[in-house]
Amino acid sequence: MSTQYGNQPTGQQHASTNNVLSIIAIVLGAVALIFLPIVFGAIGLVLAIIAKTVRHERLATVALVVSAAGLVGGMILGAVVAGA
């Protein structure tokens, strides 16, 4: 069954075609490796979770992985540099 406004089937949600939040989260995760990992990594994780649960973006899983890796990797890298 289709709606009168187009070929979009009723009762189904479609995935978002724009990945804005996911791309921002990926960039923040990459920045978190070098600069302020707790701030940028945490913001990236929050944006990736919102992109995955609310907006159903395709790149949200990649954004979650990159943000988490940036958060953890940035803290490890910071500890190694501070300890040297």
ROPAFI-415467 format. One record per residue (C-alpha): residue number from 1; residue in one letter; y negated, z negated, x negated. Coordinates in steps of 0.5 Angstrom, whole numbers, always signed. Layout:
# residues N
<nuvex resi="NUM" resn="a" v="Y" w="Z" u="X"/>
...
//
This chain:
# residues 84
<nuvex resi="1" resn="m" v="+0" w="+0" u="+0"/>
<nuvex resi="2" resn="s" v="-7" w="+2" u="-3"/>
<nuvex resi="3" resn="t" v="-14" w="-1" u="-1"/>
<nuvex resi="4" resn="q" v="-19" w="+4" u="+2"/>
<nuvex resi="5" resn="y" v="-23" w="+3" u="-4"/>
<nuvex resi="6" resn="g" v="-18" w="+7" u="-9"/>
<nuvex resi="7" resn="n" v="-11" w="+7" u="-11"/>
<nuvex resi="8" resn="q" v="-11" w="+0" u="-14"/>
<nuvex resi="9" resn="p" v="-5" w="-3" u="-10"/>
<nuvex resi="10" resn="t" v="-6" w="-9" u="-6"/>
<nuvex resi="11" resn="g" v="-4" w="-16" u="-9"/>
<nuvex resi="12" resn="q" v="-3" w="-14" u="-16"/>
<nuvex resi="13" resn="q" v="-8" w="-16" u="-22"/>
<nuvex resi="14" resn="h" v="-9" w="-11" u="-27"/>
<nuvex resi="15" resn="a" v="-10" w="-13" u="-34"/>
<nuvex resi="16" resn="s" v="-17" w="-13" u="-37"/>
<nuvex resi="17" resn="t" v="-19" w="-6" u="-41"/>
<nuvex resi="18" resn="n" v="-25" w="-10" u="-45"/>
<nuvex resi="19" resn="n" v="-22" w="-14" u="-50"/>
<nuvex resi="20" resn="v" v="-29" w="-17" u="-52"/>
<nuvex resi="21" resn="l" v="-27" w="-25" u="-52"/>
<nuvex resi="22" resn="s" v="-21" w="-23" u="-56"/>
<nuvex resi="23" resn="i" v="-25" w="-19" u="-61"/>
<nuvex resi="24" resn="i" v="-30" w="-24" u="-62"/>
<nuvex resi="25" resn="a" v="-24" w="-29" u="-63"/>
<nuvex resi="26" resn="i" v="-21" w="-25" u="-68"/>
<nuvex resi="27" resn="v" v="-28" w="-25" u="-72"/>
<nuvex resi="28" resn="l" v="-29" w="-32" u="-72"/>
<nuvex resi="29" resn="g" v="-22" w="-33" u="-74"/>
<nuvex resi="30" resn="a" v="-23" w="-29" u="-80"/>
<nuvex resi="31" resn="v" v="-29" w="-32" u="-82"/>
<nuvex resi="32" resn="a" v="-26" w="-39" u="-81"/>
<nuvex resi="33" resn="l" v="-22" w="-37" u="-87"/>
<nuvex resi="34" resn="i" v="-28" w="-38" u="-92"/>
<nuvex resi="35" resn="f" v="-34" w="-42" u="-88"/>
<nuvex resi="36" resn="l" v="-33" w="-48" u="-84"/>
<nuvex resi="37" resn="p" v="-26" w="-47" u="-81"/>
<nuvex resi="38" resn="i" v="-26" w="-53" u="-76"/>
<nuvex resi="39" resn="v" v="-32" w="-50" u="-73"/>
<nuvex resi="40" resn="f" v="-31" w="-43" u="-73"/>
<nuvex resi="41" resn="g" v="-23" w="-44" u="-72"/>
<nuvex resi="42" resn="a" v="-24" w="-48" u="-66"/>
<nuvex resi="43" resn="i" v="-29" w="-44" u="-63"/>
<nuvex resi="44" resn="g" v="-24" w="-38" u="-64"/>
<nuvex resi="45" resn="l" v="-18" w="-41" u="-61"/>
<nuvex resi="46" resn="v" v="-22" w="-43" u="-55"/>
<nuvex resi="47" resn="l" v="-24" w="-36" u="-54"/>
<nuvex resi="48" resn="a" v="-17" w="-34" u="-55"/>
<nuvex resi="49" resn="i" v="-14" w="-38" u="-50"/>
<nuvex resi="50" resn="i" v="-20" w="-36" u="-45"/>
<nuvex resi="51" resn="a" v="-18" w="-29" u="-46"/>
<nuvex resi="52" resn="k" v="-11" w="-30" u="-45"/>
<nuvex resi="53" resn="t" v="-11" w="-35" u="-39"/>
<nuvex resi="54" resn="v" v="-17" w="-33" u="-35"/>
<nuvex resi="55" resn="r" v="-18" w="-25" u="-37"/>
<nuvex resi="56" resn="h" v="-11" w="-23" u="-39"/>
<nuvex resi="57" resn="e" v="-14" w="-19" u="-45"/>
<nuvex resi="58" resn="r" v="-9" w="-15" u="-49"/>
<nuvex resi="59" resn="l" v="-11" w="-17" u="-56"/>
<nuvex resi="60" resn="a" v="-11" w="-25" u="-54"/>
<nuvex resi="61" resn="t" v="-4" w="-26" u="-57"/>
<nuvex resi="62" resn="v" v="-7" w="-23" u="-64"/>
<nuvex resi="63" resn="a" v="-13" w="-27" u="-63"/>
<nuvex resi="64" resn="l" v="-9" w="-34" u="-62"/>
<nuvex resi="65" resn="v" v="-5" w="-32" u="-68"/>
<nuvex resi="66" resn="v" v="-11" w="-30" u="-72"/>
<nuvex resi="67" resn="s" v="-16" w="-36" u="-70"/>
<nuvex resi="68" resn="a" v="-10" w="-41" u="-71"/>
<nuvex resi="69" resn="a" v="-9" w="-38" u="-78"/>
<nuvex resi="70" resn="g" v="-16" w="-38" u="-80"/>
<nuvex resi="71" resn="l" v="-17" w="-45" u="-78"/>
<nuvex resi="72" resn="v" v="-11" w="-48" u="-82"/>
<nuvex resi="73" resn="g" v="-11" w="-43" u="-88"/>
<nuvex resi="74" resn="g" v="-19" w="-45" u="-88"/>
<nuvex resi="75" resn="m" v="-18" w="-52" u="-88"/>
<nuvex resi="76" resn="i" v="-12" w="-51" u="-94"/>
<nuvex resi="77" resn="l" v="-16" w="-47" u="-98"/>
<nuvex resi="78" resn="g" v="-22" w="-52" u="-97"/>
<nuvex resi="79" resn="a" v="-18" w="-57" u="-99"/>
<nuvex resi="80" resn="v" v="-15" w="-53" u="-105"/>
<nuvex resi="81" resn="v" v="-22" w="-51" u="-108"/>
<nuvex resi="82" resn="a" v="-25" w="-58" u="-107"/>
<nuvex resi="83" resn="g" v="-19" w="-61" u="-111"/>
<nuvex resi="84" resn="a" v="-20" w="-57" u="-116"/>
//
